Amino acid sequence: MKKNLQSVAASLSAVAAQLPTQHVQPAAAARPVPVEASASTELVVQFSFGLRKSQRRELQRLAADADMTMRAFILSALKERGLTVTEEDLLDLRRKG
């Protein structure tokens, strides 16, 4: 059975409305930044990868249990493996209020 694009977009809109958002710079504005740049002046770029639905739910639960956003939870895990992560990187960037 084929779905039309409008019904798919409507279905995804409901799911997207429940997901946390991040304040990021548009991809078109992304430019290479020297390594010496401070974290506060370096552009933020989007990065995504796929997870099974059950893994996504588990990640969400683990992050909530740690009182962290999923972004902060993932960055903390990567920090443990050697990625340079600042306290500023771990801030909750979602809009408040």
C-alpha positions as CSV (number, residue, x, y, z in Angstrom):
1,M,0.0,0.0,0.0
2,K,1.4,3.4,-1.0
3,K,1.2,6.4,1.4
4,N,1.0,9.8,0.0
5,L,3.7,12.4,1.0
6,Q,1.2,14.5,2.9
7,S,0.1,11.7,5.2
8,V,3.7,10.8,5.9
9,A,4.6,14.4,6.7
10,A,1.6,14.6,9.0
11,S,2.6,11.4,10.8
12,L,6.2,12.6,11.2
13,S,5.1,16.1,12.4
14,A,3.4,14.5,15.5
15,V,6.6,12.6,16.4
16,A,8.9,15.6,15.7
17,A,6.8,17.8,18.0
18,Q,7.7,15.5,20.9
19,L,11.4,15.5,20.4
20,P,13.7,18.0,22.1
21,T,15.2,20.7,19.9
22,Q,18.7,22.2,19.8
23,H,19.7,25.7,18.9
24,V,22.1,25.1,16.0
25,Q,23.5,27.1,13.2
26,P,22.1,26.4,9.8
27,A,24.3,23.9,7.8
28,A,24.8,26.5,5.1
29,A,26.5,28.8,7.6
30,A,28.9,26.2,8.8
31,R,32.5,27.1,8.0
32,P,35.8,25.4,9.1
33,V,36.9,26.7,12.5
34,P,40.5,26.7,13.6
35,V,41.2,24.2,16.5
36,E,42.4,27.1,18.7
37,A,38.8,28.6,18.7
38,S,37.1,28.6,22.0
39,A,34.0,26.4,22.4
40,S,31.8,29.5,22.7
41,T,32.8,30.9,19.3
42,E,33.0,27.6,17.4
43,L,30.0,26.9,15.1
44,V,27.7,24.0,16.0
45,V,27.0,21.6,13.1
46,Q,24.4,18.8,12.9
47,F,25.5,15.2,13.1
48,S,23.1,12.3,13.1
49,F,23.2,8.5,13.1
50,G,20.6,5.8,13.3
51,L,19.5,3.7,16.2
52,R,17.0,0.9,16.6
53,K,13.8,2.2,18.1
54,S,14.4,0.2,21.3
55,Q,17.9,1.7,21.6
56,R,16.5,5.2,21.2
57,R,14.0,4.6,24.0
58,E,16.8,3.1,26.2
59,L,19.0,6.1,25.5
60,Q,16.2,8.5,26.4
61,R,15.6,6.6,29.6
62,L,19.3,6.5,30.6
63,A,19.6,10.2,29.9
64,A,16.5,11.0,31.9
65,D,17.8,8.8,34.8
66,A,21.0,10.8,34.7
67,D,19.0,14.1,34.6
68,M,20.6,15.0,31.3
69,T,19.6,15.6,27.7
70,M,20.4,12.8,25.3
71,R,22.9,15.2,23.6
72,A,24.7,15.8,26.9
73,F,24.5,12.1,27.8
74,I,26.1,11.1,24.4
75,L,28.8,13.8,24.7
76,S,29.6,12.6,28.3
77,A,30.1,9.1,27.0
78,L,32.3,10.4,24.2
79,K,34.3,12.5,26.6
80,E,35.1,9.3,28.6
81,R,36.6,7.9,25.3
82,G,38.8,10.9,24.8
83,L,36.7,13.5,22.9
84,T,37.4,17.1,24.0
85,V,34.1,18.2,25.7
86,T,33.7,21.4,27.7
87,E,31.1,22.1,30.4
88,E,29.5,24.5,28.0
89,D,29.0,21.6,25.5
90,L,26.9,19.8,28.1
91,L,24.4,22.7,28.7
92,D,20.8,22.1,27.8
93,L,20.2,24.1,24.7
94,R,16.5,23.6,24.5
95,R,14.3,26.7,24.8
96,K,12.9,27.4,28.3
97,G,9.4,28.6,28.8
